[in-house]
């Protein structure tokens, strides 16, 4: 696996872990998801809504919807695919509510990744946010690397490749119950590794407030 593939795996698995922890009621995990995607969401909205203040309002509405719907997010698609669709639908609904014509009816998901380049994201991130994200990604990568091969394969097939439990069981030639156990143990190991960083991040934000 080359470095680009490792980075992609780390990003997707980090999203999955943060979503998993946010579902458990850990607000610091949800806040980190917001920090990771707020600029991309704003760029998606800007394809429909041109007023800067309205973009901020719609973005806030998007993340409120994401928070409310998070318990129903099953991970069949990537988190960004899911939040992108919410951003597009919320933008269209906003225009309808303002009795405005929707002009960007041809916006497709394939364009979504171009809405926010990595360079734009770096320019808008604060040094603290960049440092925190880097620490999380490094911790995530190390946690995955130290997993036993069976746990590592199961969690990567589930969280990165998006396979169902049945598909993973077939690929790994084992019962579905074994797959569930391996994924649970992998998530628990990753959770244990990330917990101190999430607690530190939450403490830092409370001190800032």
Steps between C-alpha positions, in 0.01 A plus 500: 500500500652834397490819706206647303293187565598507867396866528165421335444208737593715798259776397205264445566302815538819702161617373347164588647508850389858564148415375495194724599706803260783413218243490594412857435859601858629501458859389875557459497237224211672321675836533807351334284375212358851462852646497611248238209565261368851560698655214410224254133535595519878453653450155221262401238750617672782311416323174135580571497793744706808423448721806779438752277547804239266359769239433591509870134461598449206264823337621378524859172339395692221324696410812186511714342250259817289505496493880135397514537237228833359618343208693349382170828519306589137427826558315383352170666798332787717620420769755589770249267355236222502757563853626543625142151380411355670807679823402364488145141427610510766772632756250220421254237517773641837607460639149146364476413662834627831360302449179819494296568288194743212546762546230753233589282197431789316331732501801614141546693328774801454270544878517485508876864421566598797283296743709769516765861433416747394766682830456182699572440290809852556632474874448180519706604263780639650816839371615331331797250324272774379265706374794202323661401332173857391437525347847171316453601362161840387628341333802242334275766371261709360785196337660407329172859395434527327837177301459528126437463421130149354536370810681680737263357327192147499642498869597654613169252296295213649701601863552717567195363269231141522630429127481204346682553250780387224264754603236777519757409156633524363147834672432650390831338155486354518850155528667328839518518481880878484476501802270288701746731399785813600308356839400382564857846417638671716235273797575556456871879503454479812282264665748742434786784653299304811404320565827782701667532727195125561483495581871794738457324669207182541702695646795681742270171628353347543846803703609468721191134565577 
